Amino acid sequence: MDTFNYDEPGIIEHDIGELTYRVDSGKQGTRLALSTRPVDSWEWSFVAEMKWDGRIFSCKPLDFETRKELSRVFKEALEELEM
């Protein structure tokens, strides 16, 4: 599944604790892809696909607080695109 061009910016990149989270469009455009890396690293690792319901991400490997924070940042990015 690791078919993303990590040289290009993702939809969002956001630091939480010691990890940088990155969201990209999914393989077939129906879901979003989540990758992480340690803050001091350049090497991304694919984590999982996520669903977006317009309010919050659904992603089993993530705890609620992380999903909530990434959802907030993602929603802000979408709002900026609409301006």
C-alpha positions as CSV (number, residue, x, y, z in Angstrom):
1,M,0.0,0.0,0.0
2,D,3.0,2.3,0.4
3,T,2.5,3.9,-3.0
4,F,2.7,7.6,-2.0
5,N,5.1,10.2,-3.2
6,Y,6.4,11.3,0.1
7,D,8.6,13.9,-1.7
8,E,5.3,15.9,-2.3
9,P,3.3,17.4,0.5
10,G,0.5,15.4,2.0
11,I,-3.0,16.8,2.5
12,I,-1.9,17.5,6.1
13,E,1.2,16.9,8.2
14,H,0.9,17.4,11.9
15,D,3.1,16.7,14.9
16,I,1.5,15.1,18.0
17,G,4.0,14.2,20.7
18,E,7.1,12.5,19.1
19,L,5.4,11.6,15.8
20,T,4.5,13.4,12.7
21,Y,1.2,12.3,11.2
22,R,0.6,12.6,7.4
23,V,-2.7,12.2,5.6
24,D,-2.8,11.5,1.8
25,S,-5.6,10.5,-0.6
26,G,-6.1,6.8,-0.5
27,K,-5.2,4.3,-3.3
28,Q,-8.7,4.5,-5.0
29,G,-9.8,7.9,-3.6
30,T,-12.5,6.4,-1.4
31,R,-10.5,6.5,1.8
32,L,-7.6,8.5,3.2
33,A,-4.2,7.1,4.0
34,L,-2.3,7.7,7.3
35,S,1.4,7.5,7.6
36,T,3.7,8.4,10.5
37,R,7.3,9.1,11.2
38,P,9.3,10.1,14.3
39,V,9.6,13.9,14.4
40,D,13.4,13.8,13.8
41,S,13.2,11.3,10.9
42,W,12.5,11.5,7.1
43,E,11.3,8.0,6.7
44,W,7.5,7.6,6.6
45,S,5.6,4.4,7.5
46,F,2.1,3.6,6.3
47,V,-0.2,3.0,9.3
48,A,-3.7,2.4,7.9
49,E,-6.6,3.7,5.8
50,M,-9.0,6.0,7.4
51,K,-12.6,7.0,6.8
52,W,-13.8,10.7,7.0
53,D,-17.4,11.3,7.9
54,G,-17.2,15.0,7.6
55,R,-16.6,15.4,11.4
56,I,-14.0,12.9,12.6
57,F,-11.7,10.2,11.2
58,S,-12.4,6.5,11.8
59,C,-9.2,4.5,12.1
60,K,-8.8,1.5,14.4
61,P,-5.1,1.9,15.1
62,L,-5.5,5.4,16.5
63,D,-6.8,6.4,19.9
64,F,-9.7,8.9,20.1
65,E,-7.6,11.9,21.1
66,T,-5.3,11.4,18.2
67,R,-8.2,11.0,15.8
68,K,-9.9,14.1,17.2
69,E,-6.7,16.2,16.8
70,L,-6.0,15.0,13.3
71,S,-9.7,15.6,12.4
72,R,-9.5,19.2,13.7
73,V,-6.4,19.9,11.6
74,F,-7.9,18.2,8.5
75,K,-11.2,20.1,8.8
76,E,-9.2,23.4,9.0
77,A,-7.2,22.5,5.9
78,L,-10.5,21.7,4.0
79,E,-11.9,25.1,5.1
80,E,-8.8,26.9,3.9
81,L,-9.2,25.2,0.5
82,E,-12.8,26.5,0.3
83,M,-11.8,30.1,0.7
